[in-house]
C-alpha cells in the first residue's frame, strides 16, 4: 500500500515538474539571471547619471526630477496638517496630527472620495474643483473651523511626473494611470489647486508642498526610521525616489546638502534600453495601452499590467495547445478580465492551486489540475520578473548612495508601499532576497509604509514648517555676526582714534592699543650677511635656529632649526622655570649643531607685548595666548634670558635684539619687497606693526625718520569700544579665558578663539533643539575641542558635506546633512567677521600712513603670516575686500612671509649689526 502511495506522489510531482518546465521553456525570456540583472542595473545607473546632467536630461528616459525636498523627518516635527492624495482610483483627504510630546506620535483622520470617469477624462478645472469640494466636505465632517483667519498647512500628494523649481510648485509633464484631464499638461498643478480652492471659497488652507507619492512614502517611513533615504512604490504604478547629493544635481543651483530625486523610473527603457529584454507579450501590452512606447519599465513591473500580462501569456499558450486543451473562453480573450489581485490569490502558498482553479473557472475555462499548476507558474514567472527588475533598479540606486558617501558598506532603509508589494504573498520576500544578492555590500532594511503616501505629504509639510522655523531661529542667532558697512566704518574709525591715543600716551597706561616702539628704524637693504642665532617664543612650541644670510649675486637666507615643546606647567609656572627651560632647549640645540663654543649674535622673537627702551631691552607688558608664568610682567625679558644663561653656565650669547613676531614678519617681507612697511599676523594671535613717523611717537625723542611700531591691537576694545558688536558668545569665550576682559579684539579675530566661539554657538543651537537632535555631547561641552583648523577644513569649497559630517563625527557629533549645513554656516559667519574686523583695523593703519605722508594715493605692501590667513579658504579674500572698501585711496598688496619669526629676527639682528659696523 505504502509503495502505491509513493508511486502516486512521484507521478503527480513528475506531472507538476513537466508542466512547470513547459511554462519555463515558453517564458524563458522572462527568467532573468543575476548576470542579466546586473547588466540592467548598470544600464539604469547610466540613465540616472544622464538624467542628473543638465546637458543630457532632456533625452534621458529616467527623468531624475528634483523634488526640492531637502530634508527627511528628524522626529521633532509637530502640529496639525492637511493632506490630499491624488493618483489612484480614489482620492483621499487626511488630517494628520503630530504630537508635541517628543515621541513622534501621529494620529490621522482620513476620508476617500470617488473619482468619476468623466472627471478623470474631462476638463482640468473640473478635476481640481472636485478635489477642492471634497476637501471642504472633509473639513466640515471633521468640524475644522472654516471661518478661522489662520490658514491650515496642506501637503499635496500628486502621483504624476512634475517638473518642480520649488517644493510648492510643479508643472505636470505627463498623465498616466488612466488620468487624461484636459488643459493640465504644462501647467502648475499647485496653482490649479489654489485657484480651485478660491473658487470653492471658505477654505483657509495654505498649500506648502507638492509631493510625489514615492516621496511621500519615503517621508512617511522616514518619520519612524531616521535612516530612510529611499522610497519605492510597486502598486498600480511603480516609481522610486532617493536622497541625492546636491553637487550632482545640475538642474538645481547650489552644492550644499541633499535633495530627494524622483527618478520616474517607470519610463526606463522608453529609449530602447530594455529592447533585448522585452517579450512579445510585453509588446502586446504596450500596443494596447493608452500611451504606446511610454512607461516601458512600468508595464513590465506594475500592478496595472501584471494581471493583463498573465492573461495574454495564458491566452497565447492556450492557442498553441499548451494550456486548457487548446480551448479559450470569451473572458480569457477580454482585456482587463484578469487583475493583479487575481495573480496574488493564485500565488498564495497553501490556497494557491484552489484559488487558481476558482479564478480560471470564473474566466469560463475548464482547467485540469495540470492547467492550474501551469497557470500558477505563469503568475510566478511574471511576478518574479517584476520583483527582479525592481531589485535591479533599486540596486543601482543603493550603489549610487553608497558611492556618494564613499563607503565600502552601506546601511540604509528603504520605505516601501504599493498594493503589489503589500498584498502579493511572495513579492516582498523575492525583492528583498534579490536586492541582497545583487548588492551584498548594502545592508538594507525594508520598511512598509503604514499610512501610505498621504501621511508623507503631511510630513513634507511638517518638515518644511520645522525647517522654516529653525531657519528663522538660526538666522536670528547668527545675525549679530553680520557687520554692516556702517559698523565696519565705525570699527575703522575707532581703531584710528586708539592708534592716535596710543602714540600720544608716553606711559601707555590706560590705552588698549599700546603702540609700542620696536626700535627698528631701518628696513633691510638686501646687503645683509653673516651667521646668526634666532629664538622664537610665541606659542606652545619654542624654536631655536641658525640663520645664514648671504648677499650679492648669491643672496640667500638659509635656516637650520629645531622645535621644542613648552609644557603647560612651564607656561603657567614661574618665570625662572620658563626661562631655564628655554635655555635648556638652546643648550640642546647648540650641542646638536656642534656650536656650543661659538658666540653668535642672537635675535629673540618674543611674541608678547613688550615696552621696549632699546632694541635689546623689552619689559613684558602682559602675557597672552595662554601664558601665565609668574614674576615676568614688568620685567625685561632679555635680562631674564641672560640670567638664565648665567645659571646654566654652559655657553654665552650676544643678544642683539628682542623682536615681536609681527615686526619679524614685516622685515622678512621687506627683504623681498622694499614697499613692505606693515606686518600682519593672523594666526593663533592677531597683531599688526607698521612704520610710523618719529614725530608722531610722543614717548620717543627726535622727529626725524621712522620707527616700526608694534600696535598690539589685540587689546583694542578692552575699554568697551567693541561692546556694540560683541555678542553673548564672545562674552562667554572671554569669561572662560585666562585673561578675562583683556585682548577683546584678539578674541574676536584670532585662531586661538574662533573655534571656541563656534563651539559656544553650537551648544546654544543644540540646547534649543536646532542642531544634533538637541543632544549636547560631553565632547561638545569640552572647551577647546573645536579647534580653529576645523573651521578651515569645514569651510573649504572642495569639501563635501559628507566630509564635514566626518569631521563632526571625530568630535563625537552625530550630524545629519542639515546639521552639517548649519555648522558650516556658523563657521562661515564667525570667520567672516574675524576677517572683516582685521580688514577694518588694517584700513585704519594704511589710511594713517597715507595721511602721515601727505599723499592723495598710497601704494604699500603688507607682509602677512599666520595659519588663519594662510590656511583658511576665505579669510584672506574677505580681508582684502574689506581693506579695499574701507581705504579706497590706498592700493594694498599682500605678500606671504616665509618664516617671519625666525628669518625676521635674524634680519633685524643683521641690520643692527650692520649699523654697529657702520655698513
Buried (B, 14 or more C-beta within 10 A) or exposed (E): EEEEEEEEEEEEEEBBEEBBEBBEEBBEBBBBEEEBBBBBBBBBBBBBBBBBBEEEBEEBBBBBBBBBBBBBBBBBBBBBBBBBBBBBEEBBBBBBBBEEEEEBEBEBEBBBBEBEEEBBBBBBBBBBBBBBBBBBEBBEEBEBEBEEEEEBBBBBBBBBBBBBEEBBBBBBBBBBBBBBBEEBBEEBBBBBBBBBBEEBEEBBBBBBBBBBBBBBBBBBBBBBBBBBBBBBBBBBBBBBBBBBBBBBBBBBEEEBBBBBBBBBBBBBBBBEBBEEBBBEBBBBBBEEBEEEEBBBBBBBBBBBBBBBBBBBBBBBBBBEEBBBEEBBBEBBBEEEBBBBBBBBBBBBEEEBBEBBBBBBEEBBBEBBBBBBBBBBBBBBBBBBBBBBBBBBBBBBBBBBBBEBBEBEEBEBBBBBBBBBBBBBBBBBEBBBEBBBEBBEEBEBBBBBBEBBBBBBBBBBBBBBBBBEEBEEBBEEBBEBBEBEEEBBBBBBBBBBEBBBBBBEBEEBEEBBBBBBBBBBBBBBBEEBBBBBBBBBBBBEEBBBBBBBBEBEEEEEBEBEBBEBEBEEEBBBBEBBBBBBBBBBBBBEBBEEBEBBEBEBBBBBBBBBBBBBEEBBBBBBBBBBBBBEBEEBBEBBBBBBBBBBBEEBEEBEBEBBBBBBBBBBBBBBBBBBBEBBBBBBBBBBBBBBBBBBBBEBBEBBEEEEEBBBBBBBBBBBBBBEBBEEBBBEBBBBBBEEBEBEEBBBBBBBBBBBBBBBBBBBBBBBBBEEBBBBBBEBBEEBEEEEBBBBBBBBBBBBEEBBBBBBBBBBEEBEBEBBBBBBBBBBBBBBBBBBBBBBBBBBBBBBBBBBBBEBEEEEEBEBBBBBBBBBBBBBBBBBEBBBEBBBBBBEEBEBEBBBBBBBBBBBBBBBBBBBBBEEEEE
